[in-house]
Amino acid sequence: MRLEGKVAIITGGAGGIGQGMVRHFLTEGADVVVVDIIEQADGDALVAELAGSIRGAEHAMYLQKDIAKEENAAAIVAATVERFGKLDALVNNAHASKQAPILETTQEMWELSLGTGMWATYHLMRAAHGELAKSKGAIVNFASGAGMKGLPTQVTYAAAKEAIRAISRVAANEWAADGIRVNLVSPIALTPGIKQWAESFPEDYQEVVDGIPLGRLGDPEHDIAPIAAFLASDDSRYMTGQTLMADGGSIKLY
């Protein structure tokens, strides 16, 4: 198993791509701390069900934390080390935003996207640095084609994602001496939210699919999660500062 013996934090792990990664990381042998904002009891039940069906409930823990609050970053890392004794991988997946044209974008929209995206990623990276330096671990952050393409109505999300890419490249250079690798995944995935959107706007959805060379959106668990697991594993030990495009060929970086 690629992640056997490793401990990972996955933010936004209760649904979508995050839940797909939780499933895959557990299958690959990791102990996983799932961070999200659903109620603690609901999160406990979900994580127990996921882990129990794969390797055993003792291999996962749920933390109800708002990652937009800076003080929660240290608490998340401390709880992880208290439960599992170390930290090998930090996966910054969670990010909330609202879409609007630039002229209709409000300060509140900026604060939501930057707070749950750029700032949350930055604070968790800093909080995890000490433990990741001990384990010579990895950080997996998330980018988006919204930023690389400049998709309309996505200004706050695109800006936050490109800021995350910049922070990741700087950290990759600064923290290489500490043995910490920092890479990114840029995905297109068929999440529950996208499925609902596809049902409401089938023509728009088909236009998106038609723009993907491989002809479909990725599956969170089977297409996106393995790439994140690769970046969290020792198999990618000679990679840092890179953005891997898990998007069916939609964007090609050279």
C-alpha positions, -999 to 999 in steps of 0.1 A, spaced: 0 0 0 14 33 -11 6 52 21 10 25 47 21 38 80 15 75 71 -8 100 88 -27 125 67 -49 155 73 -76 161 46 -96 193 48 -131 193 33 -131 155 36 -168 150 43 -179 153 6 -169 155 -30 -133 152 -39 -124 153 -2 -144 122 6 -130 105 -24 -95 112 -11 -104 99 24 -116 67 9 -85 62 -13 -60 73 14 -75 47 38 -74 21 11 -37 29 5 -29 24 42 -30 59 57 -45 70 90 -67 100 81 -79 130 100 -110 144 82 -116 181 88 -149 197 78 -177 219 91 -206 194 93 -217 187 129 -194 166 150 -218 137 155 -225 135 117 -189 137 109 -180 110 135 -207 87 120 -195 94 84 -159 88 92 -166 56 112 -187 43 83 -160 51 57 -130 38 77 -149 8 91 -159 -4 56 -122 -1 44 -98 -8 72 -114 -1 106 -128 29 123 -97 33 145 -78 45 114 -97 78 110 -109 107 131 -132 136 124 -126 172 134 -153 198 131 -133 230 125 -138 262 105 -105 264 86 -111 301 80 -102 308 116 -65 310 120 -64 296 155 -79 263 143 -49 255 122 -27 247 152 -55 229 169 -60 206 139 -23 197 138 -22 192 176 -52 169 176 -37 148 148 -5 143 166 -23 135 198 -44 108 182 -19 93 157 15 104 170 28 122 139 19 139 106 31 129 72 8 146 48 -13 178 47 -40 179 20 -56 214 17 -87 206 -3 -115 227 13 -125 259 -3 -158 278 -4 -167 306 -28 -196 324 -46 -197 332 -83 -204 366 -97 -192 389 -125 -165 413 -114 -188 443 -113 -211 424 -90 -185 409 -67 -187 420 -31 -161 423 -3 -179 395 15 -174 372 -15 -137 380 -14 -135 373 23 -152 339 19 -130 327 -9 -97 341 5 -106 330 40 -114 294 32 -89 291 4 -57 311 4 -56 320 41 -67 286 53 -41 269 32 -14 293 43 -22 289 80 -24 252 79 9 249 60 26 271 87 10 251 116 20 218 100 56 228 92 72 215 124 56 180 123 62 177 85 98 186 90 101 157 115 85 132 91 100 146 59 64 148 47 44 163 20 18 191 14 -8 186 -14 -26 218 -22 -54 224 -48 -53 246 -78 -80 252 -104 -84 258 -141 -106 287 -131 -74 307 -123 -53 294 -152 -80 302 -177 -96 332 -160 -131 318 -161 -159 344 -161 -177 349 -128 -149 332 -109 -128 361 -99 -125 355 -61 -121 317 -66 -96 321 -94 -75 346 -75 -74 325 -44 -64 294 -63 -36 312 -81 -24 327 -48 -23 291 -34 -1 281 -64 22 310 -57 24 302 -20 31 266 -28 60 274 -51 76 297 -26 71 271 2 85 244 -21 117 264 -24 120 275 12 111 242 28 130 219 6 159 221 30 136 208 57 127 178 36 91 190 30 77 187 -5 48 210 -17 29 202 -48 -6 209 -63 -34 191 -80 -57 209 -105 -88 187 -109 -120 185 -129 -143 161 -110 -179 149 -111 -188 158 -75 -224 158 -61 -226 195 -66 -216 192 -103 -241 165 -107 -269 188 -95 -257 215 -118 -256 191 -147 -293 181 -141 -303 218 -140 -282 230 -169 -276 199 -191 -265 220 -222 -239 239 -202 -227 207 -186 -223 190 -220 -203 220 -233 -179 215 -204 -176 178 -212 -170 185 -249 -141 207 -239 -123 178 -221 -102 157 -245 -108 125 -225 -145 131 -228 -157 130 -192 -153 146 -158 -130 127 -134 -142 105 -106 -132 119 -72 -121 86 -57 -107 68 -87 -93 96 -109 -84 125 -86 -75 109 -53 -48 86 -67 -29 116 -79 -31 133 -45 -20 100 -29 10 99 -53 20 134 -42 16 125 -6 37 93 -10 73 85 -12 68 77 -49 70 114 -56 100 121 -34 118 139 -62 89 163 -70 82 196 -54 67 229 -66 47 212 -93 10 215 -105 -4 182 -118 -34 186 -141 -61 160 -132 -84 175 -158 -87 150 -187 -63 171 -208 -83 204 -205 -53 225 -197 -17 216 -208 12 231 -188 46 232 -205 
